[in-house]
Amino acid sequence: DTGELVVNDHGDAGDAVVVLDIASGEERARVATGSPVQSVVFPAAGFGRDLWYTSFAGVAHVRVA
């Protein structure tokens, strides 16, 4: 109901979690996960505006502050 889509973006700086606006494609938020390798696992939704990101290198809890 927020009109947002969560995706991963892997680049030279490592893997990041990115929140996109579904209607416009605009990037609303981006956070580095600290993982040097790309995640091949879908994030797990939390109970609020949060999610759990997993990769071969670690686990990160991402939430809207």
Buried (B, 14 or more C-beta within 10 A) or exposed (E): EEEBEBEBBBEEEBBBBBBBEEEEEEEBEEEEBEBEEBBEEEBEEEEEEEBBBBBEBBEBEBEEE
